[in-house]
Amino acid sequence: MSDYTRIEKAMTYMSEHVSSQSTLERSKRMLKDEGSLMDVSPSKGLSGGSRLYDHFVKLEAVTPGEYRNGGQGVTIQYGVNETPFGKIFVAITPRGVCRIEFLGSRAVDEILANVHKDWPRASLVSNDNATNYVANVLFSRLKDGQSNPLSLHVMGTNFQVAVWRALLRIPQGKLASYSQIANVLDCPGASRAVGNAVGSNPVAMLIPCHRVIQKSGALGGYRWGSAKKEMLQAWELLCENPIEV
């Protein structure tokens, strides 16, 4: 059975067997299980990289020097690749993935303009074959529990990077609220700032902003649409707790 068929069957099952109210109650229960998120305080700042996500993702922030030179001498390869959740735009530097976005809400040219804004002196080269590796590793990991490492090379403020690292500590199939993440960062009361950082996530799925919901248990926003967010959550939950569909 293909990934596409599995997801279609899973979403059909969810729509037929899980009401909106039961989904809300499930989310509330999951938010109470803070141990996995709270047991390790995320490292902050721009320096260094942290092996997270069960050694699946290595997140490295752009250094101040790289930021100042605007990516001069860096070649960024980009491409559009198929996934079970639709087409994604992927961009990679020699150090790692710098952008993943679902297509649909924005065109490729618009995303490329944003990449160029972040990396004004970098060379942008189309190469679907190079970026397809990212999608393959991501979904083989989701499906089979593999742990092929992927590196991320992201650009953000100290606070944004700290939030993104905290997101990587939310296990697959689990959820966290904005306020829980703020508490992990020792910034109680910064839920709104956390929400802004989550919304600025440049790497969909690999930095799992889809695992963050409202304190009430409500789904909350998602840059690529609430339906996509719910689909990702359902898929991860079913990966962790397989059922007959």
C-alpha positions in Angstrom: 0.0 0.0 0.0 1.4 3.4 -0.9 1.9 6.3 1.5 -0.8 8.2 -0.4 -3.3 5.3 0.1 -2.4 5.0 3.8 -3.0 8.7 4.5 -6.3 8.7 2.5 -7.5 5.7 4.5 -6.3 7.2 7.8 -8.1 10.5 7.2 -11.2 8.7 6.1 -11.1 6.8 9.3 -10.5 9.9 11.4 -13.4 11.8 9.8 -15.8 8.8 10.3 -14.8 7.9 13.8 -13.5 11.0 15.5 -15.7 13.9 16.2 -14.5 17.5 16.7 -15.3 17.3 20.4 -13.4 14.1 20.9 -10.4 15.5 19.0 -10.5 18.6 21.3 -10.6 16.3 24.4 -7.8 14.2 23.1 -5.7 17.3 22.5 -6.3 18.5 26.1 -5.2 15.2 27.5 -2.1 15.2 25.4 -1.2 18.7 26.6 -1.1 17.4 30.2 1.7 15.0 29.3 4.5 17.6 29.5 7.3 15.3 30.6 8.8 14.6 27.2 8.9 18.4 26.4 9.9 19.6 29.8 12.7 17.1 30.7 15.4 18.8 28.6 15.8 22.6 28.5 16.6 23.6 25.0 19.9 25.4 24.4 19.5 29.0 23.3 21.4 31.3 21.0 22.9 31.3 17.6 26.1 29.3 18.3 26.5 25.6 17.8 24.0 22.9 16.8 21.9 20.5 18.9 21.3 16.9 18.0 17.6 16.5 18.5 14.6 14.5 17.3 16.2 11.2 18.4 19.3 12.2 16.5 17.2 12.7 13.4 17.6 16.4 12.9 20.7 18.6 13.5 19.7 22.2 13.7 22.4 24.8 13.0 21.6 28.5 12.9 23.2 30.9 10.4 26.2 32.6 12.0 26.4 36.4 12.4 29.1 36.3 9.7 27.0 34.4 7.3 24.1 36.8 7.9 26.3 39.8 7.3 27.7 38.5 4.0 24.2 37.6 2.8 25.2 34.1 1.7 28.0 35.2 -0.6 29.7 32.2 -2.1 26.9 29.9 -1.1 24.9 27.8 -3.7 21.4 27.1 -2.7 19.7 24.2 -4.6 16.0 24.2 -4.7 13.3 22.0 -6.1 9.6 20.9 -6.0 9.0 17.4 -4.8 6.0 15.1 -4.3 5.1 13.9 -0.8 2.0 12.1 0.6 0.8 15.5 1.8 1.2 17.3 -1.5 4.0 19.1 -3.3 6.6 20.8 -1.3 9.3 23.4 -2.1 12.7 22.5 -0.7 15.8 24.6 -0.6 19.2 23.3 0.7 22.6 24.9 1.3 25.8 22.9 1.6 25.2 22.9 5.4 21.6 21.7 5.4 17.9 22.4 4.6 17.1 26.1 4.8 13.5 26.0 3.5 10.5 23.7 3.2 7.1 24.9 2.3 3.9 23.3 1.1 2.8 24.6 -2.2 -0.7 25.9 -2.8 -1.0 29.0 -0.7 2.1 30.5 -2.4 3.7 30.1 -5.8 7.3 28.9 -6.3 8.3 32.3 -7.6 7.1 34.0 -4.4 8.9 31.5 -2.2 12.1 32.0 -4.2 11.8 35.7 -3.8 11.8 35.2 0.0 14.8 32.9 -0.2 16.6 35.5 -2.2 15.7 38.2 0.4 17.2 36.0 3.1 20.2 35.1 1.1 20.7 38.0 -1.3 24.2 37.1 -2.5 23.7 33.4 -2.8 23.4 31.5 -6.1 20.0 29.8 -6.6 20.1 26.7 -8.7 17.1 24.5 -9.6 17.8 20.8 -8.8 14.8 18.6 -8.1 17.0 15.5 -7.8 19.1 17.0 -5.0 16.1 18.1 -2.9 14.1 14.9 -3.5 16.5 13.2 -1.0 15.0 15.4 1.8 11.5 14.2 1.1 12.6 10.6 0.8 14.4 10.6 4.1 11.7 12.5 5.9 8.9 10.1 4.9 10.9 7.0 5.2 11.6 8.1 8.8 7.9 8.8 9.5 6.8 5.5 8.0 9.5 3.1 9.1 11.0 4.7 12.2 14.4 5.2 10.5 16.7 7.8 11.8 18.7 9.0 8.8 20.1 12.3 10.0 19.2 15.6 8.3 20.8 18.9 8.9 18.9 22.2 9.0 20.6 25.5 8.2 18.2 28.2 9.4 18.1 32.0 9.7 16.4 33.5 12.7 16.8 35.6 15.8 18.1 34.1 19.0 14.6 33.7 20.4 13.2 32.2 17.1 16.0 29.6 17.0 15.4 28.7 20.7 11.7 28.2 20.0 12.4 26.0 16.9 14.8 23.9 19.0 12.1 23.5 21.6 9.7 22.3 18.9 12.1 19.6 17.9 11.7 18.2 21.4 8.0 17.5 21.0 7.9 13.8 20.1 6.0 12.5 17.1 2.4 11.9 17.9 2.5 14.4 20.8 1.4 18.0 21.2 2.4 21.1 23.1 0.9 24.5 23.8 2.4 27.9 23.2 2.5 28.5 26.9 4.3 25.2 27.6 7.0 26.2 25.1 7.3 29.6 26.7 7.8 27.9 30.1 10.5 25.6 28.7 12.3 28.7 27.5 12.0 30.3 31.0 9.9 33.0 29.4 6.4 32.7 31.1 4.0 35.1 29.6 5.7 35.0 26.2 3.1 32.9 24.5 2.4 35.5 21.9 6.1 35.8 21.1 6.4 32.0 20.9 3.4 32.0 18.5 5.1 34.5 16.3 8.3 32.4 16.2 6.3 29.3 15.5 4.6 31.1 12.6 8.0 32.1 11.2 9.3 28.6 11.0 11.1 28.3 7.6 11.2 24.4 7.5 7.8 22.8 7.5 7.5 19.3 9.0 11.2 18.9 10.0 10.7 21.7 12.5 7.3 20.4 13.7 5.3 23.6 14.2 2.2 21.4 13.4 2.5 19.9 16.9 1.8 23.2 18.6 -1.9 23.9 19.6 -3.7 26.3 21.8 -3.8 25.9 25.6 -7.6 25.2 25.3 -6.8 22.2 23.1 -8.1 24.0 19.9 -6.1 23.3 16.8 -4.8 26.9 16.4 -3.4 28.4 13.2 -1.0 27.0 10.6 0.6 28.8 7.8 -0.3 26.1 5.3 -3.9 25.7 6.5 -5.7 24.0 9.4 -6.6 21.0 7.2 -3.0 20.3 6.5 -2.1 20.7 10.2 -4.8 18.2 11.2 -3.7 15.8 8.6 -0.1 15.9 9.8 -1.2 15.4 13.4 -3.4 12.5 12.5 -0.7 10.8 10.4 1.8 11.0 13.2 -0.6 9.8 15.8 -1.5 6.8 13.6 2.2 6.1 13.0 2.8 5.9 16.7 -0.5 4.0 17.4 -1.4 1.9 14.3 -5.0 0.9 13.8 -6.8 -1.2 11.2 -8.0 1.2 8.5 
